């Protein structure tokens, strides 16, 4: 069962701009729901990214094992090269 959000008050110009870009058959309501879902996914991703970063920082502090930016970038370059070879590029 769907529930409603509170009414959203926006400038008439903003509403007109949004309505202008709606796809055929798309409603303002469906556009708003999709926008909210995408923003929710983005925020959850940000939260998870920060949590992993903070956990990594704590692990580095606990173990005393740190890596320089150069070491990390070199490892990422190697991973990319391997992936490209496997993909036949």
N, C-alpha and C positions, 0 to 999 in steps of 0.2 A: 504494500500500500504506500503510495507516494504521499509526502507531506509538503506543505508550502513553506517557503522562506518569507520573511517579512518583505513588504513592498520596498523596491529599490528606487530611491529618488535620484534622478540625474538631470542634467541640463537638457533642454529640448534639442540643442544642436548635437549633443553627444548621442542621444537616442536616435536621431535622424541618421547620423553617421553609421551607427551600428545597423540600423534597419536597411541602409543602403547596400551593405555588404552581405546580407543574408543570402544563402543559396536558395535556389528554387525549392519550394516546399518546406524550407526551414522556418521555424517560428522563433520569435524573440525569446520565448521561454526555453526552447531546446538549445538555442545558442548560449543562453546564460547558464544552463545546467552543464553543458559541455565545457564552458569556460571555467566554471567552479571545479569540475572534476579534474581538468588539466592542471589548474593551480594547486589543487589538493595534492595531486601526484608529485608536482614539482616541489612543494613544501615538504612532503614526506621524504622525498629524495634528499633534499637539503639537510633535513634533520638527521637522516641516517648517515649521510656523508660526514657531518660534524661529529656524530657519535663515534664513527669508525676512526676519525682523526684524533679525537680525544683519547680513545682507547689505545691507539697506536702510540700517542705521546706518553701515556702512562706506562705502556709496555717498555718503551725506550728508556724511560726513567728507572723502571724497575731493573732492567737488565744492563743498562749502561751501553747498549748497542745502538749506535747512531750511524746514519749514512749521509754522505754529502749529496748535494743536489746533482753534482756531476756523476756520481755513482748511480743514482736513481735514473737519471736521463740516459746514461749508457745502457743500463739494463733494459729500459723501455725501448730504446733503439734496437737492441738485440732481439727483443720479443717481437717487435714490428717486422724486422727483417725475416725472422723465422716464419711468421704468419704469412708474409708475402711469398716466401719460397713455397710454402705448403699450398697456397692458393694459385701458384703457377704464374705469378706476376714477374 
